[in-house]
């Protein structure tokens, strides 16, 4: 059992705007108390006088450890390209803990990532939530299967144009087909009950979709262009399944529709020039516009598209383009945790949550600010 007492830090808890001077007591990897003049027998004391403390940063959508960062795409396991439907695949089985980008993420204050397959396939497999320290995924994982990746737009078209997909219509049709089959599979299993003779033949892909059609796991929809975003919403409502929206490049163009739908949005990556037609409207104003509209907004790097340690700077760019600074902090902490369904454990400095903390010598979003310490589960990494 370990006890650590962080003294005299300027705490930005991602719960209330601004900061306050406070102590943080950590016991066995969890935040046990927050307040002034805390004491604890036999505790390791960490003096943070003059320093700022933030929650460990959370990225709600990345491909870290899946698409190799050190050697480009050589050795990558981010997409299974033998067919457009690979919902049976799991990020946890392809994640490489030795990928250098994971250490860079921790050095940049990112303590938790939601990572998984890329966007080549209509259904690509499940994402996992992983802490950014360790050499074995089984020790690093928080949730082994947290969301089912699906993709709309140009990527499935490009990857399967000579095989089975050359239009957005077919992408949507293939997703619908699998959801119809999964619902039928679910209904047959439910009707069979404990009678094995009445159960349908086991199907690996449909079995993987059961958590989606049972409402236990969201579809994690890659969608940049406005029509793709709206197609994702249309299909989710049609089948009554949960949904999170990823990238949302055209989000500022369809604010009313997004607000009416109410799904969480993870925006980015916004840096760099548009590399394909569906990115032509990407803008740093998008996070602020959607946050002011009341949506749960996260900001992402889509690592390794951009280095995960730059997540805080991406939030800074959003601030420079009109986003409220507190909304920007939430977009890389508690909102991202909420996006992946783990707001009760991650994303803010509150009693009972994981002791994931980032200590800096100044404003988190400032390029001159140094991250001095990153703590994950109450351990300095």
SULVENUR-V457954 format. One record per residue. N is the residue number from 1. PHI is phi in radians with two decimals (NA if undefined). Layout:
n;phi
N;PHI
N;PHI
This chain:
n;phi
1;NA
2;-2.09
3;-2.26
4;-2.24
5;-2.07
6;-1.53
7;-1.88
8;1.14
9;-1.44
10;-1.62
11;-1.60
12;-1.86
13;-1.58
14;1.16
15;-1.88
16;-2.13
17;-1.06
18;1.39
19;-2.47
20;-2.55
21;-1.37
22;-2.78
23;-1.77
24;-2.23
25;-1.76
26;-2.07
27;-2.24
28;0.89
29;1.45
30;-2.10
31;-1.32
32;-1.74
33;-2.84
34;-2.40
35;3.00
36;-1.71
37;1.00
38;-1.26
39;-2.35
40;-2.79
41;-1.14
42;1.10
43;-1.47
44;-1.28
45;-1.77
46;-2.04
47;-1.46
48;-1.99
49;-0.98
50;1.44
51;-2.01
52;-1.79
53;-2.19
54;-2.16
55;-1.12
56;-0.96
57;-1.30
58;-2.17
59;-1.86
60;-1.43
61;-2.75
62;-2.73
63;-2.23
64;-1.00
65;1.35
66;-1.86
67;-1.78
68;-1.03
69;-1.59
70;-1.34
71;-2.25
72;1.11
73;-1.64
74;-1.16
75;1.37
76;-1.38
77;-2.24
78;-1.41
79;-2.47
80;-1.63
81;-1.74
82;-1.59
83;3.09
84;-1.33
85;-2.07
86;-2.37
87;-1.14
88;-1.35
89;-1.33
90;-2.27
91;-0.97
92;-1.05
93;-1.52
94;-2.06
95;-1.16
96;-1.91
97;-1.12
98;-1.53
99;-1.05
100;-1.03
101;-1.15
102;-1.24
103;-1.14
104;-1.10
105;-1.07
106;-1.09
107;-1.12
108;-1.60
109;1.55
110;-1.53
111;-1.77
112;-2.41
113;-2.27
114;-1.80
115;-2.24
116;3.13
117;-1.09
118;-1.34
119;-1.99
120;-1.23
121;-1.84
122;-1.05
123;-2.21
124;-1.84
125;2.13
126;-1.66
127;-1.50
128;-2.17
129;-1.82
130;-2.41
131;-1.41
132;-1.61
133;-2.63
134;2.25
135;-2.16
136;-2.46
137;-1.05
138;-1.14
139;-1.54
140;-1.61
141;-1.28
142;-1.71
143;-2.35
144;-1.22
145;-2.44
146;-1.95
147;-2.80
148;-1.78
149;-1.29
150;-2.34
151;-2.42
152;-2.11
153;1.53
154;-1.28
155;-1.12
156;-1.06
157;-1.06
158;-1.14
159;-1.31
160;-2.20
161;-1.06
162;-1.52
163;-2.04
164;-2.59
165;-2.36
166;-2.36
167;-2.61
168;-1.06
169;-1.05
170;-1.25
171;-0.99
172;-1.10
173;-1.13
174;-1.19
175;-1.15
176;-1.03
177;-0.99
178;-1.20
179;-1.21
180;-1.01
181;-1.12
182;-1.16
183;-1.12
184;-1.11
185;-1.07
186;-1.05
187;-1.12
188;-1.17
189;-1.11
190;-1.11
191;-1.17
192;-1.25
193;1.04
194;-1.59
195;-1.51
196;-1.06
197;-1.19
198;-1.73
199;-1.31
200;-1.19
201;-1.02
202;-1.06
203;-2.30
204;-1.04
205;-1.22
206;-1.17
207;-1.07
208;-1.14
209;-1.52
210;-0.97
211;-1.05
212;-1.23
213;-1.35
214;-1.61
215;1.37
216;-1.67
217;-2.56
218;-1.43
219;-1.28
220;-1.89
221;-1.67
222;-1.20
223;-2.70
224;-1.69
225;-1.36
226;-0.99
227;-1.16
228;-1.21
229;-1.03
230;-1.24
231;-1.15
232;-1.03
233;-1.13
234;-1.04
235;-1.22
236;-1.05
237;-1.20
238;-1.02
239;-1.78
240;1.14
241;-1.84
242;-1.28
243;-2.62
244;-2.14
245;-1.86
246;-1.99
247;1.54
248;0.90
249;-1.02
250;-1.56
251;-1.00
252;-1.21
253;-1.59
254;-2.31
255;-1.03
256;-1.06
257;-1.17
258;-1.18
259;-1.13
260;-1.11
261;-1.32
262;1.40
263;-1.38
264;-1.12
265;-2.18
266;-1.98
267;-1.83
268;2.31
269;-1.37
270;-1.80
271;-1.21
272;1.40
273;-1.44
274;-1.05
275;-1.72
276;-2.71
277;-1.03
278;-1.32
279;-1.79
280;-1.10
281;-1.76
282;-1.16
283;-2.71
284;-1.26
285;-1.33
286;-1.00
287;-1.01
288;-1.18
289;-1.04
290;-1.30
291;-1.17
292;-1.13
293;-1.38
294;1.73
295;-1.43
296;-1.41
297;-1.84
298;-2.00
299;-2.02
300;-2.30
301;-1.69
302;1.06
303;-0.77
304;-1.61
305;-1.00
306;-2.33
307;-1.05
308;-1.12
309;-1.12
310;-1.52
311;-0.96
312;-1.15
313;-1.28
314;-1.08
315;-1.11
316;-1.11
317;-1.09
318;-1.12
319;-1.07
320;-1.10
321;-1.96
322;1.88
323;-1.36
324;-1.10
325;-1.00
326;-1.22
327;-1.07
328;-1.17
329;-1.09
330;-1.09
331;-1.17
332;-2.08
333;-2.38
334;-1.19
335;-1.15
336;-1.14
337;-1.11
338;-1.16
339;-1.00
340;-1.78
341;1.33
342;-2.20
343;-1.18
344;-1.40
345;-2.18
346;-2.24
347;1.62
348;-2.70
349;-1.67
350;-2.46
351;-1.05
352;1.69
353;-1.53
354;-1.00
355;-1.44
356;-1.78
357;-2.34
358;-2.19
359;-1.90
360;-2.23
361;-1.76
362;3.12
363;-1.10
364;-1.01
365;-1.55
366;-1.47
367;-1.17
368;-1.49
369;-1.31
370;-1.73
371;-1.50
372;-1.60
373;-2.53
374;-2.16
375;-2.03
376;-2.21
377;0.94
378;1.31
379;-2.15
380;-1.32
381;-1.94
